[in-house]
Amino acid sequence: MSGCPFGHGAEPSPPADPAAHAEPAAGDPPGVMEPLPGAPPGMTYTDYLQLDALLTAQAPLSPDHNEMLFIIQHQTSELWMKLMLHELTAAIDNLRRDRLPPAFKMLARISKIMEQMVHAWDVLATMTPPEYSAVRPHLAQSSGFQSWQYRCIEFAMGNKNAGMVRVHAHRPDLLAIVSDAHRSPSLYDESLRLLARRGIAVPAACCERDWREPYRASPEVEAAWLEVYRDPEAHWDLYQLGEELADLEDAFRLWRFRHLTTVERVIGFKRGTGGTAGVGYLRRMLDTVLFPEIWSLRTRL
Ligand code: HEM
């Protein structure tokens, strides 16, 4: 047998001498076995990833087999959202400092995380209506509507809504985090400020305003982006920023859509546990436009 042992079609063969694999080979790079100075002695995979905490955080409340899927689907989404917020906050900060290449790297990663979350709906869609109904009474009023990380992401993306802050009034620690995201400039706000710093005409009201207010689209901002898109060579990084924003909103729209279709598949037109009309509410959310002029400019090109 010849060829790369990791290649398709290669037949795996057992190591000639299993004992030889217990110790590093003579040519292994330094540091493979020796911990670096400062690393906790004897630290294992389980320790480093705090798997004891992570893997004991699933506590089904019903006797139903399928509740584990429901819990893990939500928990993994929250983990991805944590990473998304980490990247989004840093991307916004980089834009504010005119550091575009790292911001682009982060925005691209966020789009990929979002795509990952879009595909994850396929797993939840294996939950049938009777399976969900067995779990539903145990959820009480808890709902994704109350996800503070999701709300921070929406706010950082510019979908400002004061009503969504009050949802967290019962938890002052979370209220402080969500309020902070609410009153901070969004990714789009910082993008427009960047355009202005580059000498492109952007209304002053877009560069300094009460950031808690929802963003309102304007012909002037559309004209600003058109200037960029009509001459990409002259404004290459701003043009790239525009396309990164389009990627991001595209992925976000897909997530919203798959949430809606999965919810319709599982609960039909019943009300949500959070008290909204359910599918009707989620359908309205599909109309949200985060970066309006990034889309409208396309008609004018
Ligand atoms: C079978 C599973 C699911 C059902 C039936 C469901 C249903 C709903 C409904 C009806 C709403 C509207 C608010 C309400 O009245 O509760 C909602 C909102 C929401 N759900 Fe889900 N959902 C499911 C899974 C998920 C998962 C896995 C996530 C991931 C974290 C999630 C995140 C959210 C978020 C963030 C909102 C707020 C959306 C917004 O305000 O725009 N949901 N969900």
Residues whose N, C-alpha, C, O or C-beta is under 5 A from the ligand:
A	BS01	HEM	Q73 H74 S77 S143 G144 F145 S147 Y150 V263 V266 I267 G272 T273 G274 G275 T276 G278 V279 Y281 M285
